[in-house]
Amino acid sequence: MANVFDNVRFRKLLLTQEWDAYEYLYNHFRIPLINVAVRLTRDRHVAKDIVQDSFVAIWGTKEKLCKVQSVENYLAKMVQYKAMTYHRRQRKLPHLDIDFLLVYQDFAMEEDTVESLIAKELYLEFRQVIAKLPRRQNQCLTMKIDRNMSLDDIALELMISRKTVELSQHIALKKLKKWAMGYGDS
């Protein structure tokens, strides 16, 4: 950047002419932050959204921005965190594991409230997806969900190794996550 950002000038401007201060900040950092976000997300449109969201998030935080040592570092960290959040949402469905399924099973058994009806519907759809899994994956997952069996107990009953049970459950959960990521898109 040929034009060096002046934190002191920015703070003075922020205290006297807030709109001009934000405009100065935006004009100075928008392109470099988009470039950072593109490297992190590998998607220019997502990167622009992340940078725009970052500027929206700092709007009206005059007191906080005045205390920040380096506005440039503050904005770069914000963009980095928003990019990480984007990746988490795109690549993983948080907390989709056997415990998640057990909680949904328990919630679906409660009295008929709007939430429990939705939980029942989702739980039944999970069960339909589980039913379509290959036999070994289906067995290993349903024995854990329905009977709360340990890996060792499942291995003993199915006469397979504990490692096979772990792998079968892991693959089954990956398939469920993939299904859940597309849930509601149809």
Order of alpha helices (4+ residues) and beta strands (2+ residues): alpha-alpha-alpha-alpha-alpha-alpha-alpha-alpha-alpha-alpha
